[in-house]
Amino acid sequence: MMRKVSRATGTSLQRFFHKAYDMIRAIAFAGGLFVGLCGSSFLLVDEMVLNLHHEAEEPRPKEFRGMFMHLNEQKQKVFTPPQWLAFTLMSIGSVTMLYSIALPKKPKPA
């Protein structure tokens, strides 16, 4: 059984998506660019030292969140990104940017 949608609701939704269509494309491109640049920065970095002193008395088990983190001699957190993370982020970012470019052009208003 199909539900009827009022004509006023359908046209207002169409007007909203017509106005927001360019922004969706721009947001997808900007998000892809950000993720790709983060990935390319991981190619140049061996480790990142967070300027935060961590007072841990007992060692915590390596969970998913702390998988690539450890403490140095000054009890600062150190993040060592694996090599695959850089290529994964760059590929996700490039596919997202290509998708945003390949989106169809702005539809004509009804």
Backbone hydrogen bonds in HBPLUS format (Angstrom, degrees):
<---DONOR---> <-ACCEPTOR-->    atom                        ^
c    i                          cat <-CA-CA->   ^        H-A-AA   ^      H-
h    n   atom  resd res      DA  || num        DHA   H-A  angle D-A-AA Bond
n    s   type  num  typ     dist DA aas  dist angle  dist       angle   num
A0010-GLY N   A0006-SER O   3.18 MM   4  6.47 166.1  2.20 153.6 157.3     1
A0011-THR N   A0007-ARG O   3.04 MM   4  6.19 160.5  2.08 148.5 153.3     2
A0012-SER N   A0008-ALA O   3.05 MM   4  6.15 153.0  2.12 142.6 150.0     3
A0013-LEU N   A0009-THR O   3.01 MM   4  6.18 159.1  2.06 151.1 156.3     4
A0014-GLN N   A0010-GLY O   3.02 MM   4  6.18 152.8  2.10 141.1 149.1     5
A0015-ARG N   A0011-THR O   2.90 MM   4  6.11 153.1  1.98 143.5 150.4     6
A0016-PHE N   A0012-SER O   2.98 MM   4  6.19 154.4  2.04 143.5 150.4     7
A0017-PHE N   A0013-LEU O   3.00 MM   4  6.23 171.4  2.00 155.5 156.5     8
A0018-HIS N   A0014-GLN O   2.92 MM   4  5.96 144.4  2.05 141.1 151.5     9
A0019-LYS N   A0015-ARG O   3.07 MM   4  6.28 151.9  2.15 144.5 150.4    10
A0020-ALA N   A0016-PHE O   2.97 MM   4  6.19 151.3  2.05 148.4 157.3    11
A0021-TYR N   A0017-PHE O   3.06 MM   4  5.67 114.8  2.50 136.1 145.9    12
A0024-ILE N   A0020-ALA O   3.02 MM   4  6.28 150.3  2.11 152.3 160.2    13
A0025-ARG N   A0021-TYR O   3.26 MM   4  6.55 158.6  2.31 146.8 151.5    14
A0026-ALA N   A0022-ASP O   3.01 MM   4  6.26 159.3  2.06 146.4 152.2    15
A0027-ILE N   A0023-MET O   2.80 MM   4  5.92 157.7  1.85 150.5 156.4    16
A0028-ALA N   A0024-ILE O   3.02 MM   4  6.14 158.7  2.07 145.4 151.0    17
A0029-PHE N   A0025-ARG O   3.02 MM   4  6.24 156.4  2.08 145.8 152.4    18
A0030-ALA N   A0026-ALA O   2.90 MM   4  6.05 162.3  1.93 147.9 152.9    19
A0031-GLY N   A0027-ILE O   2.89 MM   4  5.99 158.3  1.93 146.3 152.6    20
A0032-GLY N   A0028-ALA O   3.01 MM   4  6.11 158.8  2.06 143.7 149.5    21
A0033-LEU N   A0029-PHE O   2.91 MM   4  6.10 153.2  1.98 146.4 154.2    22
A0034-PHE N   A0030-ALA O   2.94 MM   4  6.12 157.9  1.99 147.1 152.7    23
A0035-VAL N   A0031-GLY O   3.02 MM   4  6.23 167.2  2.04 151.2 154.1    24
A0036-GLY N   A0032-GLY O   2.93 MM   4  6.00 158.7  1.97 144.9 151.5    25
A0037-LEU N   A0033-LEU O   2.91 MM   4  6.06 156.2  1.97 147.2 153.3    26
A0038-CYS N   A0034-PHE O   2.97 MM   4  6.20 152.0  2.05 147.1 154.9    27
A0039-GLY N   A0035-VAL O   3.02 MM   4  6.25 154.2  2.09 144.5 151.4    28
A0040-SER N   A0036-GLY O   2.94 MM   4  6.23 153.4  2.01 145.5 152.7    29
A0041-SER N   A0037-LEU O   2.96 MM   4  6.11 142.7  2.10 139.9 149.6    30
A0042-PHE N   A0038-CYS O   3.15 MM   4  6.44 138.9  2.32 139.3 149.5    31
A0042-PHE N   A0039-GLY O   3.16 MM   3  5.16 127.5  2.45  93.9 107.3    32
A0043-LEU N   A0040-SER O   3.24 MM   3  5.23 143.2  2.38  94.5 104.7    33
A0044-LEU N   A0041-SER O   3.18 MM   3  5.41 136.1  2.38 101.5 112.1    34
A0048-MET N   A0079-PHE O   2.72 MM  31  4.99 159.1  1.76 146.4 153.9    35
A0079-PHE N   A0048-MET O   2.72 MM  31  4.99 164.8  1.74 152.2 155.3    36
A0050-LEU N   A0077-LYS O   2.83 MM  27  5.38 166.0  1.84 163.0 167.1    37
A0052-LEU N   A0050-LEU O   2.70 MM   2  5.45 139.1  1.86 107.4  94.1    38
A0054-HIS N   A0075-LYS O   2.82 MM  21  5.61 170.2  1.83 168.3 171.8    39
A0069-MET N   A0066-GLY O   3.43 MM   3  5.10 171.4  2.44 101.4 102.7    40
A0080-THR N   A0068-PHE O   3.08 MM  12  5.63 167.3  2.09 163.1 165.9    41
A0070-HIS N   A0078-VAL O   3.03 MM   8  5.34 146.6  2.14 142.0 152.4    42
A0078-VAL N   A0070-HIS O   2.73 MM   8  5.34 153.1  1.80 165.5 173.2    43
A0072-ASN N   A0076-GLN O   3.06 MM   4  5.61 152.6  2.14 147.3 155.1    44
A0075-LYS N   A0072-ASN O   3.11 MM   3  5.26 155.3  2.18 113.4 115.3    45
A0085-LEU N   A0082-PRO O   3.22 MM   3  5.56 141.3  2.38 105.0 115.0    46
A0088-THR N   A0084-TRP O   2.96 MM   4  6.05 151.9  2.04 146.9 155.4    47
A0089-LEU N   A0085-LEU O   2.99 MM   4  6.11 166.6  2.01 149.6 152.6    48
A0090-MET N   A0086-ALA O   3.01 MM   4  6.18 157.8  2.06 146.9 153.6    49
A0091-SER N   A0087-PHE O   3.00 MM   4  6.07 154.3  2.07 140.1 146.8    50
A0092-ILE N   A0088-THR O   2.98 MM   4  6.17 160.0  2.02 150.2 155.8    51
A0093-GLY N   A0089-LEU O   2.95 MM   4  6.02 160.7  1.98 145.7 151.3    52
A0094-SER N   A0090-MET O   2.96 MM   4  6.10 156.2  2.02 142.7 149.1    53
A0095-VAL N   A0091-SER O   2.98 MM   4  6.08 160.1  2.02 146.7 152.1    54
A0096-THR N   A0092-ILE O   3.03 MM   4  6.15 154.1  2.10 143.7 151.0    55
A0097-MET N   A0093-GLY O   2.98 MM   4  6.21 156.0  2.04 145.8 152.1    56
A0098-LEU N   A0094-SER O   2.91 MM   4  6.09 160.7  1.95 148.1 153.6    57
A0099-TYR N   A0095-VAL O   2.91 MM   4  6.05 150.0  2.00 142.0 150.4    58
A0100-SER N   A0096-THR O   2.99 MM   4  6.25 154.3  2.06 144.5 151.0    59
A0101-ILE N   A0097-MET O   3.07 MM   4  6.33 146.5  2.19 145.1 153.9    60
A0102-ALA N   A0098-LEU O   2.94 MM   4  6.09 149.7  2.03 143.8 152.4    61
